[in-house]
Amino acid sequence: MLVLLPPSESKTPRSRGGAYRPDAMSFPELVDAREAVIERAGGLSESDTAATVLGVSPNLTEEIARNTRLRSAPAVPVAALYTGVLYDALDLPSLDAAALRRANRWLVVQSALFGALRMKDKVPPYRLSMAVNLPGVGPLASFWKPLLDEPMTSAAGKGLIVDCRSSTYAAAWTPSGDLAARWVQIKVPGATHMAKHTRGLVARAICELGLDPRRPEQLADGLSEQFEVSWDALTKPGRPWVLSTTTRG
């Protein structure tokens, strides 16, 4: 089972603790790419064009400045780093021990700075979107796409790929070949806020219920205990199954 999550713009910093350690991260094959993006993001964030290139308000001076301290700032476990609607719904701290173990194995955050992260990875707060065209690296989604194929394929194993990413982050890796037949995209009708909330609840339910099916229809059956679910029109070869999901009540 592989559950793909987007990151959140809002992040929780720490005032003390050890710095980011490249050698202690999951997906070690990404270490060189991570270092290249850290170097370029740090340099950009010291320049006058940082806000424009990063696509953020010039008033976010502290968030931009975080990118200049990526190798020295206290690192935060991914499980505690991201905040916001999806992560509030996921609510990792309230999971029981068994569900938390599944979350640590199954949940992967697609990150513009680090490529892919597991919940136990420790990284510094940063400000960088997958939509950024980073000088010296290029469009980040295009940069990460070929690099993520092998580690994400390995992480998926023989289980399903449950895709809770936004379109911006989905562009960074597309399951292909045999994986595409096991790729389920969670679609939530309605506003973006509700979509984030429901995807967080779906990821939580998968971990709580221990759902690890081999076929998409088995996932729908398992989620139907807590959600209204329905399949969209039949997908084309190489495209994901699309599971429309809404909360009950």
N, C-alpha and C positions, 0 to 999 in steps of 0.2 A: 504494500500500500504506500502510495506517495500522495500527500495532500499539499498542493502548491498554494501558497498565500502571497499576497502583495505585502510590501512593507507599509509603514505609516509615516506621513510627514512629521507627526509629533513623536518625540522621543524623550525618554527620561534620562537625564544625566546623573552622574555621581560625583561627589566632591572628593572622594578618596578611593584608593584601590589601585591594583596593578594595571598597566597599560596593555593594549592589544598585543597579542603574541601570534604572529603568523604561523608558527610551528605547532600551535595548540588548536588549530581550527579543523573543522570537518572539511571534506572535499579538498585535501591538500594539493591536488593537481591544479587548483586555481591560484596557488600562492603567487606565482609570477604575475599573472594578470591582475590580481588584487593590488600588488605592490605598484604596478604601472598606473592604475587608476588612482590610488592614494596619492602618488607623487604628482600627477597632473591636476587632481582636484585641489590639493593643497596649494600648488602654485597659482592656479586660477583664482582661488579664494583670497589671495593677497593682492589681487589686481583691481583696478577701477571698474573693469567690465564684469566682475563676478556675478552681481545680481542679474544682469541682463542675460548672461550665458546660462546661469542656473535657472532662470525663469522665475525668480522670486522677487518680492518687494525689496527695494533698497533699505527699507527700515529694518529688515531682519538681519541686522549686523552681527548679532551674537550667534545666530544659527549659521551664518556664512563663515564666521570666524572659527567655528568648530572644525571646519575642514582643514584649518591650518595646524590643528593640534591632534591629528588622528593617531600619531605614533606615541603621544605622551599623555593624552587624557585618560582618566580611569575608564576601563572597559566595563561594559554592562552585559550580563547574560541576555541573549536575544529574547528569552521568555519574559524579561522585565523591561526591555528596551522600548518596544513599540507600544504606543497608546492610541486611543481613538476608538471609533465605533466598532470596527471588526474585532479588535483585541479586547475591548470591554466585553463583547458578547462571548468571545472565546474563554475569557476569564480563567486562565491557566492556574492561578494560585488556588482556586477552589476545587480543582480536579482531585479525585482520590489517587492513591499511589499507583494503581494499575493503569488508570487512564492517563496519568502523567507520563508513565513509561512509554505508553503508545504514542503520546504527543511527541516525546523526544525522538522516537524512531521514525514516525510517519510525517510530521509536519516539516516543511521546508519553505523558507521565505526567499523569494527572488529579490535580490538586492542589486541596485545600480552600482554600489561601491564594492561589494564583496561577491557578487555573482549568485551565490546560494548559501544559505545559512540554516543551521539547525538550532533548536531551542537552547542548547547548552553552550553554543558558541558565545564568546565574549568579545564585543566590539565597541568602539567609541561611538557616541552620538555623532551624526553627520547630517548634511543637507545635500542630497543629490538624487535626481530623478532619472529613471530609465529613458525619459524623453530628451535628455540633454545631449547635445553634440559637444563632447568634451575636447577642447583643443589638444592635439597630440595623440588622441585616442580615437576620436570620431563618434558617431552616434552610438550610444552605449548599448542599445538593444542589438544592433548589428555586431558590435564588438563581442558581446557575451554569447550570442547565439551558437556559434560553432564550438565554443569552449564548454558550454553547458551540456552538450549532447551526451557525451560519454558518462559524466557523473550522474546526470539525471536518469539516464537509462539504467544505470547500475542501481540507483536508489529505488527505482520503481520495481525492480525484481520481476516477479511473475504476477504482481497484483495490479489493481486499478491505479490510474492517475486521476485524482479528483482535483479539478482545476477551479480554484476560488480566486484567481488573479483578475485584476482589471486588465483592460485591453493593452494599456501601456506596458505592463509587465509580461503579459502573455506573448508579446512580440519578441521577448528575449530567448524563448525556447519553445519549439513546436514539436510535440511527439510525432514520430514518423514511423513508417513501416508497420511492424506488428504492434508497436505501442499505440498507434492511432486507434486500433480496435478496442483498446482498454482505456481510452481517454474520455473522461466524463467532465463536461463543463457545467458548472452550477450557474444557472440563470435565475435571476430574481426579478420578476416584473415589478415595475414601479420606480420610485426615486432612488438615487444613488445611496442616500443614507440608509434606507431600508435594505438595499442590496448588500451593503457592507455588514450590517447587523445580522442578516440572515446567513450570509456565508460564514461569519464567525460562529454562529450557532450550529451550522452544518459541520464545520470542522470539529467543534466540541462534541457533538453527538457521535461522530465517527469514533473519536477516542473513548468516550464514555461507554458506548455500546460495544466497542471492540469489533467494529465492522471491518472485515478484511476479505470481501468477496472476490471472486475471480471474474465475474460477469457483471456488466452494468445493471442488468435488471435485478440482480440480487442486492445491489446497493440501494436501488429505488425501494425495494421491499423493506430493507432495514430502516431506511430513513422515514418510511411512511408511518412508523410508530409515533413520530414527533412532528412531521411536516406533511403538508399537502404537496404531492409530487406528481408530475406528469412529463412524458417525453414530448419534445417538439417533433416536428416533421422529421422523417428519416434522413439521416445525414449522408453526405457523399463520402466515398472512400477517401481516407486520409484526413477526414474532418472529425471533430469530437462528437460523441453523443451529447446531446444538450438536455439536461434535466432541469425543468422549471420547478422551482421550490419556493414555497411560501410557508410562513409559520401558521399554525392552527389558531383559530380564534381571531 
